[in-house]
């Protein structure tokens, strides 16, 4: 699975060009976050072996571990001490943003 654009690539610059921080194809903001078995979410994108893998489903396991199922069907077990970096898409009003989504005046 190849994402259409990686962070830093811009549609007008197919070779990467000038990095555009936080730009995502959908217009949503994207951020690199450290995840653990307690903080991983559906939709997080984890790079494994150079390939981006999007989390499609999560299964709770004993001892605080979680089994992640990716859109490709592959599985990964995160133990309670596992720490990974993931790309997380953030939408307007998300708790990770310091400000609410813009409101239009009437």
C-alpha positions in Angstrom: 0.0 0.0 0.0 1.5 3.3 -1.0 0.0 6.5 0.3 -0.7 9.1 -2.5 1.7 11.6 -1.0 4.0 11.4 2.0 4.3 14.3 4.4 6.4 16.9 2.7 5.3 16.1 -0.8 2.9 18.4 -2.5 0.7 17.8 -5.6 2.3 20.6 -7.5 5.8 19.2 -6.6 5.8 15.5 -7.4 9.5 15.2 -6.6 8.9 16.5 -3.1 9.8 20.1 -3.8 9.5 22.5 -0.9 8.2 20.6 2.2 4.7 21.6 3.3 4.5 20.8 7.0 1.2 19.3 8.1 -0.3 19.1 4.7 -2.5 16.1 3.9 -4.3 15.1 0.7 -7.7 15.4 2.4 -7.0 18.9 3.7 -6.8 17.5 7.3 -3.8 18.1 9.4 -1.4 15.1 9.9 0.9 14.7 12.8 3.6 12.2 13.9 2.6 10.8 17.3 4.2 8.2 19.6 1.7 5.4 20.2 1.5 2.6 22.6 -1.0 -0.3 23.0 -3.2 2.1 25.0 -3.2 5.0 22.6 -3.2 3.4 19.1 -6.3 4.1 17.1 -8.1 2.9 14.0 -6.7 5.0 11.0 -3.2 5.4 12.5 -0.6 4.8 9.8 2.5 2.9 11.0 5.5 2.4 8.7 6.7 -1.2 8.8 9.6 -2.4 6.7 9.4 0.8 4.7 5.7 0.3 3.9 2.9 2.5 5.4 0.2 0.3 7.0 -3.1 1.8 8.1 -4.7 0.3 11.2 -8.2 -1.1 10.3 -9.1 -2.9 13.5 -7.9 -3.5 17.1 -8.2 -6.5 19.3 -7.5 -6.4 23.1 -5.2 -9.1 24.3 -4.2 -10.2 27.9 -1.6 -8.2 29.7 -2.4 -4.8 28.0 -1.3 -6.0 24.6 -3.3 -5.3 21.4 -3.4 -7.0 18.0 -3.6 -4.6 15.1 -5.1 -5.6 11.8 -4.1 -3.5 8.9 -6.1 -2.8 5.8 -3.8 -5.2 3.9 -5.0 -8.0 6.3 -1.6 -8.3 8.0 -1.5 -8.5 11.8 0.9 -6.9 14.3 0.9 -7.5 18.1 1.8 -4.5 20.2 2.8 -5.5 23.7 2.2 -3.1 26.7 5.8 -1.8 26.5 5.9 -1.3 22.6 6.3 2.3 21.4 6.0 3.2 17.8 5.7 6.4 15.7 2.5 6.7 13.7 1.0 9.3 11.3 -2.3 10.4 12.7 -4.8 12.4 10.7 -6.5 15.2 12.8 -9.9 16.7 11.9 -11.3 20.0 13.0 -12.1 20.2 16.7 -9.9 17.2 17.5 -8.6 17.2 21.0 -5.0 17.3 19.6 -5.6 20.8 18.2 -5.2 23.8 20.4 -8.2 25.6 18.8 -11.7 24.6 17.7 -12.7 24.5 14.0 -13.4 27.9 12.4 -17.0 29.1 12.6 -18.5 31.3 9.9 -20.2 34.5 10.9 -23.7 35.0 9.8 
